[in-house]
Amino acid sequence: MLIDSRWLACIYLLALRLGVLLVMTPIFSTLSGLAVLRVLFTLSVSLAIAWGMDVHLPDAPQSAGSLFAASLAELALGAAMGFGVFAAFGAFSVAGKILDVQSGFGIGSVFDPVTRAGSPLFATIFNMLGLAVFFGMDGHHAFLRGVAFSLQQVPPGAGWQALTPEAALRQFGLMFSLGIALVAPVMFCLFLIEIGLALVSRILPQMNVFVVGIPVKIVAGVAMLALTVGHLGPVMGRVYASAFNYWEQVLR
């Protein structure tokens, strides 16, 4: 049985790129504890993409040094692409943590059975909502098309130039701006409540505003979020699009 060494090198390098990309993204975070399943999934997807595309097969490594250098290049490219997705989904965490602090839920946390750690309530809700909408909008198909696009731009083993700092800083800044845009109406509502509570504390200094304000802000924050959740679609679309726009800049 003859095995093409170039084909094996292509699958190996592609699996490295895709493996690092999946590790750094929260899209498949539910598989964090299943290492064997993640490895098998990465290898199967790499094999399917390489089989279904006309991928330029790299030359078989002539030495361990050349294989090591090609592996480092694929790991760096996968990490750069993973940073874009990580920063994009970080907007949901930023939005949730802002609401947790403003509404008073930041005092406590809920137990996350996936990460087995305490997580703020609104941040957990927004992270789950972001993942659900991502798969509901066929974002996983766009994700695989983006991986195929990376193979066309930078074939396995072809080498890759370093990431420009401007693209990374721009993506990092979008994480905060889009996170604020997601919860801007709720933030404004809670800000008005803060002003009202400040006026009440001046008029009635004997009232414990801290005890009264927390349930008021919780009820108002949850109610305002429920009223505005139907209008999050355009902003969430911008969050997902920012990751793929970042990939276009990285893969030039």
C-alpha positions as CSV (number, residue, x, y, z in Angstrom):
1,M,0.0,0.0,0.0
2,L,1.5,3.3,-1.2
3,I,1.0,6.4,1.0
4,D,1.8,9.8,-0.5
5,S,4.0,11.6,1.9
6,R,2.9,15.0,0.5
7,W,-0.7,14.1,1.3
8,L,0.2,13.1,4.9
9,A,2.1,16.3,5.3
10,C,-0.9,18.3,4.1
11,I,-3.3,16.6,6.6
12,Y,-0.8,17.0,9.4
13,L,-0.2,20.7,8.8
14,L,-3.9,21.4,8.2
15,A,-4.8,19.6,11.5
16,L,-2.3,21.8,13.4
17,R,-3.8,25.0,12.0
18,L,-7.4,23.8,12.6
19,G,-6.6,22.3,16.0
20,V,-5.1,25.6,17.4
21,L,-8.0,27.5,15.9
22,L,-10.6,25.3,17.6
23,V,-8.8,25.4,20.9
24,M,-8.8,29.2,21.0
25,T,-12.4,29.7,19.9
26,P,-15.4,29.3,22.2
27,I,-17.5,27.7,19.4
28,F,-16.7,24.2,20.6
29,S,-16.2,25.0,24.2
30,T,-18.5,22.2,25.3
31,L,-15.9,19.7,24.1
32,S,-13.2,21.1,26.3
33,G,-13.1,18.0,28.5
34,L,-13.2,15.4,25.6
35,A,-9.6,15.5,24.3
36,V,-9.9,12.3,22.2
37,L,-13.1,13.5,20.6
38,R,-11.5,16.9,19.8
39,V,-8.5,15.3,18.2
40,L,-10.7,12.9,16.1
41,F,-13.0,15.8,15.1
42,T,-10.0,17.9,14.0
43,L,-8.5,15.1,12.0
44,S,-11.8,14.3,10.3
45,V,-12.6,17.9,9.4
46,S,-9.0,18.3,8.1
47,L,-9.3,15.2,6.0
48,A,-12.7,16.3,4.6
49,I,-11.6,19.8,3.7
50,A,-8.4,18.5,2.1
51,W,-10.3,15.9,0.2
52,G,-13.0,18.2,-1.0
53,M,-10.7,21.0,-2.1
54,D,-8.0,21.2,-4.6
55,V,-5.4,21.9,-2.0
56,H,-1.8,22.6,-3.1
57,L,0.1,19.7,-1.6
58,P,3.3,20.9,0.1
59,D,6.6,19.2,-0.6
60,A,7.4,16.4,1.8
61,P,9.7,17.7,4.6
62,Q,13.3,16.7,3.9
63,S,14.4,17.0,7.5
64,A,13.1,17.3,11.0
65,G,14.1,21.0,11.0
66,S,11.9,21.8,7.9
67,L,9.0,19.9,9.4
68,F,9.4,21.8,12.7
69,A,9.5,25.2,11.0
70,A,6.4,24.4,8.9
71,S,4.6,23.2,12.1
72,L,5.5,26.5,13.9
73,A,4.1,28.5,10.9
74,E,0.8,26.6,11.0
75,L,0.5,27.0,14.7
76,A,1.1,30.7,14.5
77,L,-1.4,31.1,11.7
78,G,-4.0,29.1,13.6
79,A,-3.4,31.2,16.7
80,A,-3.8,34.4,14.7
81,M,-7.1,33.2,13.2
82,G,-8.3,32.0,16.6
83,F,-7.6,35.4,18.2
84,G,-10.0,37.0,15.8
85,V,-12.8,34.6,16.7
86,F,-11.9,34.8,20.4
87,A,-12.0,38.6,20.4
88,A,-15.3,38.7,18.5
89,F,-17.0,36.4,21.0
90,G,-15.4,38.4,23.7
91,A,-17.9,41.2,22.9
92,F,-20.6,39.0,24.5
93,S,-18.6,38.6,27.7
94,V,-17.9,42.3,27.8
95,A,-21.6,43.1,27.4
96,G,-22.6,40.6,30.1
97,K,-20.0,41.8,32.6
98,I,-21.0,45.4,32.1
99,L,-24.6,44.5,33.0
100,D,-23.5,42.3,35.9
101,V,-21.6,45.3,37.4
102,Q,-24.4,47.8,36.8
103,S,-27.3,45.7,37.8
104,G,-25.7,44.2,40.9
105,F,-25.4,40.6,39.8
106,G,-21.6,41.1,39.9
107,I,-21.8,40.5,43.7
108,G,-22.5,36.8,43.1
109,S,-22.0,34.2,40.4
110,V,-23.5,31.0,39.2
111,F,-21.8,27.7,38.8
112,D,-21.0,26.8,35.2
113,P,-21.1,23.0,34.8
114,V,-19.0,23.2,31.6
115,T,-16.0,25.1,33.0
116,R,-16.7,24.0,36.6
117,A,-16.2,27.5,37.9
118,G,-18.2,30.5,39.0
119,S,-19.4,32.8,36.2
120,P,-21.4,36.0,36.3
121,L,-25.1,35.6,35.4
122,F,-25.4,38.1,32.5
123,A,-22.0,37.1,31.0
124,T,-23.0,33.4,31.0
125,I,-26.4,34.3,29.4
126,F,-24.8,36.4,26.7
127,N,-22.1,33.8,25.9
128,M,-24.8,31.1,25.5
129,L,-27.0,33.4,23.4
130,G,-24.0,34.3,21.2
131,L,-23.2,30.6,20.5
132,A,-26.9,29.7,19.9
133,V,-27.4,32.5,17.4
134,F,-24.1,31.7,15.8
135,F,-25.2,28.1,15.0
136,G,-28.7,29.3,14.2
137,M,-27.4,31.7,11.6
138,D,-25.3,28.9,10.0
139,G,-22.2,30.6,11.3
140,H,-20.5,27.2,11.6
141,H,-20.8,26.8,7.8
142,A,-19.2,30.3,7.3
143,F,-16.5,29.2,9.8
144,L,-15.6,26.2,7.6
145,R,-15.7,28.4,4.5
146,G,-13.3,30.7,6.2
147,V,-10.9,27.8,6.9
148,A,-11.1,26.8,3.2
149,F,-10.4,30.4,2.3
150,S,-7.3,30.3,4.5
151,L,-6.1,27.3,2.5
152,Q,-6.5,29.2,-0.7
153,Q,-4.6,32.2,0.6
154,V,-1.9,30.4,2.6
155,P,-1.6,26.7,1.5
156,P,-0.2,24.3,4.2
157,G,3.5,24.6,4.4
158,A,3.7,27.7,2.3
159,G,4.9,29.9,5.1
160,W,3.1,32.9,6.6
161,Q,4.1,36.5,7.4
162,A,3.8,37.8,10.9
163,L,0.5,39.4,12.0
164,T,0.5,43.2,11.8
165,P,-0.2,44.9,15.1
166,E,-2.8,47.2,13.6
167,A,-5.1,44.4,12.7
168,A,-4.9,42.8,16.2
169,L,-5.4,46.2,18.0
170,R,-8.4,47.0,15.8
171,Q,-10.0,43.6,16.5
172,F,-9.3,44.1,20.2
173,G,-10.9,47.5,20.2
174,L,-14.0,46.1,18.4
175,M,-14.5,43.7,21.2
176,F,-15.2,46.6,23.6
177,S,-17.1,48.8,21.2
178,L,-19.4,46.0,20.0
179,G,-19.9,44.8,23.6
180,I,-21.1,48.2,24.6
181,A,-23.4,48.4,21.5
182,L,-25.0,45.1,22.5
183,V,-26.3,46.5,25.8
184,A,-26.4,50.2,25.2
185,P,-30.2,50.6,25.8
186,V,-29.9,48.6,29.1
187,M,-26.9,50.6,30.2
188,F,-28.8,53.9,29.5
189,C,-31.8,52.6,31.5
190,L,-29.6,51.6,34.5
191,F,-27.8,55.0,34.3
192,L,-31.1,56.8,34.6
193,I,-32.0,54.6,37.6
194,E,-28.7,55.5,39.2
195,I,-29.5,59.2,38.7
196,G,-33.0,58.7,40.3
197,L,-31.5,56.8,43.2
198,A,-29.0,59.6,43.8
199,L,-31.8,62.2,43.9
200,V,-33.7,60.0,46.3
201,S,-30.7,59.7,48.6
202,R,-30.4,63.4,48.7
203,I,-34.1,63.9,49.4
204,L,-34.4,61.0,51.9
205,P,-30.9,60.6,53.4
206,Q,-32.3,58.1,56.0
207,M,-33.2,55.6,53.3
208,N,-30.7,52.8,52.6
209,V,-30.3,53.3,48.9
210,F,-28.0,50.4,48.5
211,V,-30.6,47.9,49.8
212,V,-33.4,49.5,47.8
213,G,-31.3,50.1,44.6
214,I,-30.1,46.5,44.0
215,P,-33.5,44.9,43.5
216,V,-34.7,47.9,41.5
217,K,-31.8,47.7,39.2
218,I,-32.1,43.9,38.8
219,V,-35.7,44.1,37.9
220,A,-35.2,47.1,35.5
221,G,-32.2,45.5,33.9
222,V,-33.8,42.2,33.3
223,A,-37.0,43.8,32.0
224,M,-35.1,46.2,29.7
225,L,-33.0,43.3,28.3
226,A,-36.1,41.3,27.6
227,L,-37.6,44.2,25.7
228,T,-34.5,44.9,23.6
229,V,-33.3,41.3,23.0
230,G,-35.2,41.1,19.7
231,H,-33.2,44.0,18.4
232,L,-29.8,42.5,19.0
233,G,-29.6,40.8,15.6
234,P,-27.8,43.5,13.6
235,V,-25.2,44.0,16.3
236,M,-24.6,40.3,16.7
237,G,-24.2,40.1,12.9
238,R,-21.5,42.7,13.2
239,V,-19.8,40.7,15.9
240,Y,-19.7,37.6,13.7
241,A,-18.6,39.6,10.6
242,S,-15.8,41.2,12.5
243,A,-14.1,37.8,12.9
244,F,-14.2,37.0,9.2
245,N,-13.1,40.6,8.3
246,Y,-10.2,40.1,10.5
247,W,-9.3,36.8,8.8
248,E,-9.3,38.6,5.4
249,Q,-6.7,41.1,6.8
250,V,-4.6,38.4,8.3
251,L,-4.6,36.2,5.3
252,R,-3.6,38.8,2.7
